[in-house]
Amino acid sequence: MTAQEVDKKKMVVVEGSYAVAHSVKICKPNVISAYPITPQTHIVENLSQFIADGEMPDCEYHNVESEFSALSALVGASAVGARTYSATTSQGLELMHEVLFNVSGMRLPIVMTIINRAVSAPINIWNDHQDSISQRDTGWIQLYAEDTQEAADMTAQAHKIAEDKDVLLPVMICMDGYILSHVYEPVVLLEQDLVDEYLPGYAPVFVLDPKNPMTFGAFAAPSTYTEFRYLQEQAMGVALKKIEDAANKFNEIFGRYYGGLIDEYETEDAEIIIMAMGSIIGTIKDVIDARRSKGEKIGLLKVRSFRPFPVEATRKALKNAKVIVTLDKNISIGLNEGALCTETKACLHNTNIDAPVIGYTVGLGGRDIPIHTIENIIDQAKEVMSSGITVESQFTDLREDLI
Amino acid sequence: MKSLLAPGHRGCAGCCDAMAAKFTLMAAGEDCIVVSPTGCLEVMTTPYPESAWEVPWIHSLFENTAAVASGIEAGLNALGKKKNTKVIAIGGDGATIDIGVRSISGAFERGHDFTYVCMDNEAYMNTGVQRSGATPYDASTTTSPAGRASFGNPRPKKNMPAIMAAHGSPYVATTSVAYPKDAIKKVRRAIETEGPTYVQIHAPCPTGWRFDSSKTVEVGRLAVETALWPMYEMVDGKIEAVKKIKNRKSVEEYLKMQGRFKHLFKKEGGDAEIKKIQEIADANAKQLGLDM
């Protein structure tokens, strides 16, 4: 039997949040601390039930009074050597902002699932990527999942990457709110024996221990501060390889692979390459299949790791493209483009690749991105290919009646 | 008793934080993990790569100390390493009573086994003496300055011990750096009591209160002897013991030693303000039965 056939026999239909919660359990965290927020709630509810049923005997689960304290408690737990996990979204993640820097600065390998959701105002509980993209510079690794299986599998990969002695950086596993968190689809739930083989126990070098007292979180003057940031940047550089290694090793043991830093679909001879992150990937693949059948050379570059940004891998994948399209579920207001657009243009600058990059802001606040939206964007990219770039970045599917 | 706060730190002469931290560690011994918020104590003891802490110590942020302490306790429990190790938070009044209230409230409600020690020097000293919720009535600070239309801080101190007792804490106490034996005894009792316990140590700051750096203990004693800083223990929410005062002194004696109250003796209407402060002391004495 092929790996796919084996997987099919093992598959169960569960909610995305359940699949992730199951993965968390199987990764055996020592401390979980969390605060409920829509649409992350099903993850923490499932974890609470596992605890209530005695399925996580070695885990301390704490329902705290805010997201700020959820992550702060993990600072303490991680510093004494515990494997730690939390989950949040949107306003909760924004509330954690200050702690995020603190975690990465102290090199604590905390893992969090981010159920991507729009930010207020106006208040909106549906999906886009503004929450996690707004945390871009906090020093966390950010991985984006395409479907629930990938999000579930990424949980084990995230612990492995974060806890690697040459990395020691926290990881956000980003998955689209509702579209992935609340969808029921067939998945293979992570198996304990395979995860035990894949993910060794966390064995930190530096911990708070009365037998060997150390000081964590000292203050750094101008004479020493810069080097802490430099070393974080170096660790992000190491993480580029470790993210690939973690994906490859996962493939070896579990037989599933979604790309390392990036994944490519029909890019080899593609004239137009669409770049995107998260659950929209599936829709784009369907459109590409249809266009390919008509002989149109369209490809897809899925960005799996947004931080560290895969500069080299992106350049390599885009080197023969004639037009590059970026789809962003986020917007930098005042620049009129999303983060993927900006990063992509930046990584092509100072290279020989001079294909135009056109950016589209899509799917904000949970607005559906139907196939015809992707079709229109491809048609516009073809227009750019034949007659040159006119608009660099723009909103998509605006409702003129509301403006 | 060995001091586990090494000399050579950057505390000012007469520093109250250094005394509070030293007494806390004397009470705790070596088998502890200490958390501190941002503040004077953190800055003066840990200029990287130096550290004055001879016990494991962590500083995370300004407003999350109790949450970090709760995570340490949870982590030690999960890893089977808790045993007799004590988890202690030591923070200033701003980090505790103002910006850290959400965090400390949550950690106490969750019932973590740790002790929170608040070094109460009644303002934000690390940033240059701005008022906090613990600043007493009429104290002049850089953000509640006395002026032509002001006698200084317009509000009385927040009663944090009562708030912590209301959380169901099994042990809440007030003490002062001016009474080292009392401070060590109460911190030790707090540490030995299971569950979340709270000790507020009154900590006169020569720099912020503007008195001579040789007078920290003297000023601290006067705060107690005037009943402006009553010392007591609360067990399961009930006052169990108070430090009685023989021949209670007038608040004037306490106020006149400090630059932060200087305006009360110069400005028209100052007498009436001093009278109001005396009423605060009288009310404390009456409520707690302090007079012998």
Interface residues (C-beta under 8 A of the other chain):
Chain A: N30 V31 S33 D58 C59 E60 H62 N63 V64 E65 S66 F68 S69 S72 A73 L74 V75 G76 A77 S78 A79 V80 G81 A82 T84 E98 V99 N102 M106 L208 D209 P210 N212 P213 M214 T215 F216 G217 A218 F219 A220 A221 T224
Chain B: E30 D31 C32 I33 V35 E42 V43 T46 P47 Y48 P49 E50 S51 W53 E54 V55 P56 W57 I58 H59 S60 L61 E63 N64 A67 V68 A69 S70 G71 I72 E73 A74 G75 L76 N77 A78 L79 K81 T85 R102 S103 S105 G106 A107 E109 R110
